[in-house]
Amino acid sequence: EGDVICVFSQYGEVVNINLVRDKKTGKSKGFCFLCYEDQRSTILAVDNFNGIKIKGRTIRVDHVANYRPPQDSDDLDDVTKALHAKGCGVKTPPHTSSDSLSEDDDVPVKKPKGEVCS
């Protein structure tokens, strides 16, 4: 996990990683889910890491639309439990009639958290 975080942190702060392991042996299955602090980092990682070779293996990096946390999550810390509860994906706020703005209105937008699957 540390090596994956080290490599992927060059495009932003990694706030959560779920390295998928075999239940019997505990060995990595060769993929993980990674959550960045912001969506821009996710886009940069997908654009720059997808298809590159790391230690002789070509990796695939893509966005995940619906992240499902592991079933046995009793021993997780509070931060990880909160991320599993609210998710890391892009959240689209509901549209209301009061949200309509003219094209000339500049409103700063806070970037939501993103996910990357490697």
Secondary structure, 3 states (H helix, E strand, C coil): CHHHHHHHHHHCCEEEEEEEECCCCCCEEEEEEEEECCHHHHHHHHHHHCCCEECCEECCCECCCCCCCCCCCCCCCHHHHHHHHHCCCCCCCCCCHHHCCCCCCCCCCCCCCEEEEC
